[in-house]
């Protein structure tokens, strides 16, 4: 696992920049575009075959990824704000859209497009993720499910019909 640099700096995506990757059904990277390699500071050979979690930042709650996998397993696409780590221990925020990838009607993996995450949106989401991490601390093996449930309940308490509606609204408010 990559260590967060003691002097970690944020790498900013341009507003029109897209990071694209594909994985197999187990989350192993089968394709990474040049922007992904440049921003994450990995070569193609360092990424291909690796689990996508190679770029998972330790500040990310497990509950977000629990929700991602539950959403994908149900055949739906996932939207979310994700903080990733670079090979040098720096970080970057993205607004991610992950969808099941089908070939001739059979799911063969996942396709992910990530774009610039607006600063105002990441400020809000950081507070939510801190609470999710607090929920996950010292809990049993259900901690990821518990923090995901908390996030879903929070979005409903703020008068959104679903997590998706909330997270897309948060993105659109700050683009």
Rosetta blueprint (number, residue, H / E / L):
1 X L
2 X L
3 X L
4 X L
5 X L
6 X L
7 X L
8 X L
9 X L
10 X E
11 X L
12 X L
13 X L
14 X L
15 X L
16 X L
17 X L
18 X E
19 X E
20 X E
21 X E
22 X E
23 X E
24 X L
25 X L
26 X L
27 X L
28 X E
29 X E
30 X E
31 X E
32 X E
33 X L
34 X H
35 X H
36 X H
37 X H
38 X H
39 X H
40 X H
41 X L
42 X L
43 X L
44 X H
45 X H
46 X H
47 X H
48 X L
49 X L
50 X L
51 X E
52 X H
53 X H
54 X H
55 X H
56 X E
57 X L
58 X L
59 X L
60 X L
61 X L
62 X H
63 X H
64 X H
65 X H
66 X H
67 X H
68 X H
69 X H
70 X H
71 X H
72 X H
73 X H
74 X L
75 X L
76 X L
77 X L
78 X E
79 X E
80 X E
81 X E
82 X E
83 X E
84 X E
85 X E
86 X L
87 X L
88 X L
89 X L
90 X L
91 X E
92 X E
93 X E
94 X E
95 X E
96 X E
97 X E
98 X E
99 X E
100 X E
101 X E
102 X E
103 X E
104 X L
105 X L
106 X E
107 X E
108 X E
109 X E
110 X E
111 X E
112 X E
113 X E
114 X E
115 X E
116 X E
117 X L
118 X L
119 X H
120 X H
121 X H
122 X H
123 X H
124 X H
125 X H
126 X H
127 X H
128 X H
129 X H
130 X H
131 X H
132 X H
133 X H
134 X H
135 X H
136 X H
137 X L
138 X L
139 X L
140 X L
141 X L
142 X L
143 X H
144 X H
145 X H
146 X H
147 X H
148 X H
149 X H
150 X H
151 X H
152 X H
153 X H
154 X H
155 X H
156 X H
157 X H
158 X L
159 X L
160 X L
161 X L
162 X L
163 X H
164 X H
165 X H
166 X H
167 X H
168 X H
169 X H
170 X H
171 X H
172 X H
173 X H
174 X H
175 X L
